[in-house]
Amino acid sequence: MKFWSKPLILAGCGLAVVWLAGMALVDHAVAQQPILVVKSQIAGEAFKNVTTSTLKVLTVDDFLAAMGVISADLGLDCADCHPGAGSDKVDWVIDPPRKRTARKMIEMVATINRTNFAGAQAVTCFTCHHGRLQPSTTIQLDTLYGPPNEEKDDIVTPGAGQPSASQILDKYLQAVGGAQRLAGLTSFIATGTSVGYGGLGGGGSFQILAKAPDLRAVIIEFKDHPERGNSTRAYNGKEAWIKSPRSLLGQYQLTGNELEGARLDALLSFPQQIKTALTNWRVGNPDNINGHDVQVLQGSGPKGLVATLYFDAQSGLLSRVVRYSRTPVGRVPTQADYSDYRDVNGIKFPFEYTFSWLDGKDSFKLSDVKANVPVDEAKFQKP
């Protein structure tokens, strides 16, 4: 029997969806066989024993994301509901008491929102659980008289007396090179090393390939450890895929809300497009990230996509992007952090980059960026 710990899964699998994808996929008898997912299938058709009304109608990728939301909101991993998860003896279909309770709670959340908030997602699993299996019912006095709550609202509160969205974005565009130079940026290839997370998952080489206006791919390779396989996230302007050899699906196409997230990542690769990448820009209250004051800007995209951008108040450079896509059990956060900006042909690129999502965290250090070079468009297609 093979086992992988949760930290190893999070750090070592790169772009894997091992514990995220494994919430209701296959019978244990075929756990090691590849799963064929037809693009048009919904979760209730593709996976066995997915019966919850709000989840069974999701696309396959949105269902996997929803499972990640549930795991994170309750502080659990797959094995807490699916015996043997993380091993080759997993049974995704069996219904232990905790899994049956989860179904009831998901239906309860849907009913609360439907009957009390006109269907708006005012209540999610996190509303009560906050990363705990058993929701707390009484505040601790040390918490009451301690530091302020660090949890942030998904939708930012408008900030009074702040610069306008245009002013913040113009400052950023000027900081990274100015409109004229940015208009001439049509492609780039960034290469470097995968640092991993928590001391695990490092040692790989990676490439970020991008071509204007909206083609992007991230490829991680472990040439010294080919048994780990290569991981890919690719968006070709219309379609997106994730390849993750250590996950149960191996690779799958994004057809749900996360497709819009992949599109946004591609658009933001070219700073000159930032003003049109999102709509309904709104300025939030100032914040602080890692000891640096930041200006907060939020915009909206298709299918309920929301993205919050944090710009260093002094330099104007982009420090963080958090984008949220929707599921019936709560929003799915995906975060990118940028630092160590360096000049490449008059344009500043971040040479340190961290990508975090619900089932993993990748940290990269760039060693080289080549701008306006030919990029093989096959890299943006299905891996």
C-alpha positions in Angstrom: 0.0 0.0 0.0 1.3 3.4 -0.9 0.7 6.5 1.3 1.3 10.2 0.9 0.9 12.7 3.7 -1.2 15.8 3.2 1.9 18.1 3.3 3.6 16.0 0.7 0.6 16.1 -1.5 0.3 19.9 -1.1 4.0 20.5 -1.8 5.3 17.6 -3.8 2.7 17.2 -6.4 3.1 20.6 -8.0 -0.1 21.2 -9.9 -1.7 18.0 -8.6 -5.3 17.8 -7.6 -4.8 14.6 -5.6 -6.8 15.3 -2.4 -9.0 17.9 -4.2 -10.0 15.5 -7.0 -10.5 12.5 -4.8 -13.8 13.2 -3.1 -16.1 10.9 -5.1 -14.4 9.6 -8.1 -14.1 5.9 -8.4 -14.7 2.6 -6.8 -11.6 1.3 -4.9 -11.5 -1.7 -7.3 -10.6 0.7 -10.2 -8.8 3.4 -8.2 -5.6 2.9 -10.2 -7.2 3.0 -13.6 -7.4 6.3 -15.6 -10.8 8.0 -15.5 -12.3 9.0 -18.8 -14.3 12.2 -18.4 -16.3 13.4 -21.4 -16.3 17.2 -21.7 -20.1 17.5 -21.6 -20.5 15.4 -18.5 -21.7 16.8 -15.3 -20.4 15.6 -11.9 -23.5 13.4 -11.3 -22.7 11.5 -14.5 -18.9 11.4 -14.4 -18.5 10.3 -10.8 -20.2 7.6 -8.7 -22.4 8.4 -5.8 -22.6 12.2 -6.3 -26.2 12.9 -5.3 -26.3 16.3 -3.6 -28.6 18.5 -5.6 -26.3 21.5 -6.0 -23.2 19.5 -6.6 -24.3 16.9 -9.1 -25.2 19.4 -11.7 -21.7 21.1 -11.7 -19.1 20.6 -14.4 -16.4 18.2 -13.5 -13.8 20.9 -12.7 -16.2 23.0 -10.7 -17.2 19.9 -8.7 -13.5 19.2 -7.9 -13.1 22.8 -6.8 -16.2 22.6 -4.5 -14.6 19.5 -2.8 -11.5 21.6 -2.1 -13.7 24.3 -0.6 -15.4 21.8 1.7 -12.0 20.3 2.8 -10.5 23.7 3.6 -13.5 25.1 5.3 -13.7 22.2 7.7 -10.0 21.7 8.2 -10.2 18.2 6.7 -8.6 16.2 4.0 -10.1 13.5 1.7 -9.4 10.6 4.1 -11.6 12.1 6.7 -14.6 11.3 4.5 -13.2 8.7 2.1 -11.5 5.8 3.7 -8.0 5.2 2.4 -7.7 8.4 0.5 -4.1 9.1 -0.3 -3.4 5.4 -0.8 -4.0 2.7 -3.4 -6.7 1.2 -1.2 -9.1 4.2 -1.4 -12.9 3.7 -1.5 -14.5 6.9 -2.8 -18.0 5.5 -3.0 -18.6 4.2 0.5 -20.8 6.4 2.7 -19.4 6.8 6.2 -21.5 8.9 8.7 -19.4 12.0 8.1 -20.0 11.9 4.4 -23.7 11.5 4.9 -23.7 14.5 7.3 -21.9 16.6 4.8 -24.6 16.0 2.2 -27.3 17.1 4.6 -25.3 20.3 5.5 -24.7 21.2 1.9 -28.5 20.9 1.3 -29.1 23.0 4.4 -26.8 25.8 3.2 -28.6 25.9 -0.1 -32.0 26.1 1.6 -30.8 28.9 3.9 -29.6 31.0 1.0 -32.7 30.3 -1.1 -35.3 31.0 1.6 -33.6 33.9 3.4 -31.3 35.6 0.9 -33.2 35.3 -2.4 -30.6 32.7 -3.6 -27.6 35.0 -3.0 -24.7 33.1 -1.4 -24.7 34.8 2.0 -24.0 31.6 3.9 -21.3 29.0 3.1 -19.6 26.2 5.0 -16.9 28.6 6.1 -19.6 30.9 7.7 -19.8 28.6 10.6 -16.8 26.3 10.5 -13.9 28.6 9.9 -11.5 25.7 9.3 -12.9 23.7 12.2 -14.8 20.4 12.0 -17.0 21.5 14.9 -18.1 25.1 14.7 -17.4 27.2 17.8 -20.3 28.8 19.5 -18.7 31.2 21.9 -15.9 33.8 21.4 -12.8 33.3 23.5 -11.9 36.4 25.5 -8.3 36.3 24.5 -9.6 36.6 20.9 -12.0 39.4 21.9 -9.2 41.5 23.4 -6.5 40.3 21.0 -5.3 41.4 17.6 -8.0 42.3 15.0 -9.5 39.5 13.0 -7.4 38.9 9.9 -10.1 37.3 7.8 -10.8 39.5 4.7 -14.2 40.0 3.0 -14.4 38.5 -0.5 -16.0 41.7 -1.7 -14.0 44.8 -0.6 -15.6 47.7 1.3 -15.2 50.9 -0.7 -12.4 53.0 0.7 -13.0 56.7 1.4 -10.5 59.3 0.3 -8.5 56.8 -1.8 -7.0 57.4 -5.3 -9.3 56.4 -8.1 -8.9 53.0 -9.8 -7.5 54.7 -12.9 -4.9 56.5 -10.8 -3.8 53.2 -9.2 -3.6 51.4 -12.5 -1.8 54.2 -14.2 0.8 54.2 -11.4 1.3 50.5 -11.9 1.7 50.7 -15.6 4.3 53.5 -15.3 6.1 51.5 -12.6 6.5 48.4 -14.8 7.8 50.3 -17.8 5.3 52.8 -19.2 2.6 52.5 -21.8 4.9 52.8 -24.8 7.2 49.9 -23.8 4.3 47.8 -22.6 2.5 48.2 -25.9 5.4 46.5 -27.6 5.4 43.4 -25.3 3.9 40.6 -27.4 5.4 37.5 -25.8 7.8 36.2 -23.2 9.4 33.0 -21.9 10.3 32.9 -18.2 12.4 30.1 -16.9 13.5 29.2 -13.4 13.4 26.7 -10.5 10.6 25.3 -8.5 11.3 26.1 -4.9 8.4 24.0 -3.6 6.5 24.5 -0.4 7.4 23.6 3.2 10.7 22.1 2.1 9.0 19.7 -0.3 8.3 19.7 -4.0 11.3 21.7 -5.1 14.0 20.9 -7.5 12.0 21.1 -10.6 12.5 23.4 -13.6 9.7 25.5 -14.9 8.7 27.7 -17.8 6.0 30.4 -18.0 5.2 31.0 -21.6 2.9 33.8 -22.7 1.8 35.3 -26.0 -0.5 38.3 -26.4 -3.3 38.8 -26.0 -4.3 35.7 -23.9 -2.2 32.6 -24.4 -0.4 31.3 -21.3 1.1 28.0 -20.1 3.0 27.0 -17.0 5.1 23.8 -17.3 6.9 22.2 -14.4 9.4 19.4 -15.1 11.5 17.2 -12.9 14.2 16.0 -15.2 16.2 14.3 -12.4 13.1 12.5 -11.1 11.0 11.6 -14.2 8.8 9.4 -12.1 7.2 12.5 -10.7 6.0 13.5 -14.1 5.5 16.9 -15.7 2.7 19.3 -14.7 1.0 21.8 -17.0 -1.6 24.5 -16.8 -2.4 25.8 -20.3 -4.9 28.3 -21.8 -5.1 28.8 -25.5 -7.4 31.8 -25.6 -10.6 29.7 -25.5 -9.8 26.4 -23.7 -7.8 25.5 -20.7 -6.3 22.3 -19.3 -4.6 21.0 -16.2 -2.2 18.1 -16.5 -1.2 16.6 -13.2 0.3 13.1 -13.4 -0.1 12.2 -9.7 -3.7 13.1 -9.6 -6.5 10.6 -10.2 -7.7 12.3 -13.4 -4.2 12.7 -14.8 -5.4 15.7 -16.8 -8.7 17.4 -17.5 -10.2 20.3 -19.3 -11.6 23.4 -17.5 -15.1 23.9 -18.7 -16.7 25.6 -15.6 -16.0 28.8 -13.7 -12.3 28.2 -13.3 -12.0 28.6 -17.1 -12.5 32.4 -16.5 -9.8 32.3 -13.9 -7.3 30.8 -16.4 -8.3 33.5 -18.9 -7.6 36.3 -16.3 -4.2 34.8 -15.5 -3.4 35.0 -19.2 -4.6 38.5 -19.7 -2.7 39.8 -16.6 0.5 38.4 -18.0 0.6 41.5 -20.2 0.3 44.6 -18.0 -1.0 46.8 -20.8 -4.3 44.8 -20.7 -4.9 45.2 -17.0 -7.6 48.0 -17.4 -9.8 45.9 -19.6 -9.1 42.5 -18.1 -11.8 43.2 -15.5 -14.8 45.5 -15.2 -16.6 47.4 -12.5 -13.3 48.4 -10.8 -13.7 49.6 -7.2 -11.1 50.8 -4.7 -11.0 49.3 -1.2 -9.4 50.4 2.0 -5.6 50.3 2.3 -4.1 47.1 3.6 -0.8 45.6 4.5 1.0 42.6 3.0 4.2 41.3 4.6 4.9 44.6 6.3 4.3 46.7 3.2 1.4 49.1 2.8 -0.8 48.3 -0.3 -3.6 49.8 -2.2 -6.5 47.5 -2.9 -8.4 47.3 -6.1 -11.2 44.9 -7.1 -12.8 44.1 -10.4 -15.4 41.7 -11.8 -15.3 39.2 -14.6 -17.7 36.8 -16.4 -19.6 34.1 -14.6 -19.3 35.7 -11.2 -15.5 35.9 -11.2 -14.1 38.4 -8.7 -10.4 39.5 -8.4 -8.7 41.6 -5.8 -5.4 43.2 -6.7 -2.9 44.6 -4.2 -0.4 47.2 -5.3 2.6 48.3 -3.3 1.7 51.8 -2.0 5.2 53.1 -2.5 6.4 51.5 -5.7 3.0 51.0 -7.4 4.0 47.4 -8.4 1.5 44.5 -8.2 2.1 42.5 -5.1 -0.8 40.0 -5.1 -3.8 38.9 -7.0 -6.6 36.9 -5.4 -9.3 35.6 -7.7 -12.5 33.9 -6.7 -14.7 31.7 -8.7 -18.1 30.4 -7.5 -19.4 27.1 -6.3 -22.6 26.2 -4.4 -20.6 25.8 -1.1 -18.5 29.0 -1.4 -16.0 30.8 -3.5 -12.8 29.2 -4.7 -9.8 31.4 -3.9 -6.6 31.3 -6.1 -3.7 33.5 -5.2 -0.6 34.8 -7.0 2.1 36.7 -5.2 4.8 38.7 -7.0 8.1 40.1 -5.7 11.8 40.8 -6.7 10.9 42.9 -9.8 13.8 43.2 -12.2 14.3 45.1 -15.4 14.1 43.2 -18.7 14.5 45.4 -21.8 12.9 48.3 -19.9 10.0 46.3 -18.5 9.9 45.0 -14.9 9.1 41.4 -14.4 8.7 39.7 -11.0 11.5 37.2 -10.5 9.8 35.6 -7.5 6.4 34.1 -8.0 4.1 32.1 -5.7 0.9 30.4 -6.9 -1.5 29.1 -4.2 -4.7 27.3 -4.6 -6.9 25.0 -2.4 -4.8 21.9 -2.9 -1.3 23.2 -3.3 1.2 25.9 -3.3 4.1 26.4 -5.8 7.0 28.9 -5.3 9.2 29.8 -8.2 12.4 31.7 -8.6 13.0 33.0 -12.1 16.5 32.9 -13.5 15.8 34.4 -17.0 13.1 36.2 -18.9 13.2 36.6 -22.7 10.7 39.1 -24.1 9.3 39.3 -27.6 10.6 35.9 -28.6 8.9 33.2 -30.8 6.7 30.9 -28.7 5.6 27.5 -30.0 1.7 27.8 -29.9 1.5 24.0 -29.4 2.6 24.7 -25.8 -0.8 26.4 -25.1 -2.8 23.4 -26.4 -4.0 20.3 -24.7 -0.9 18.7 -22.9 
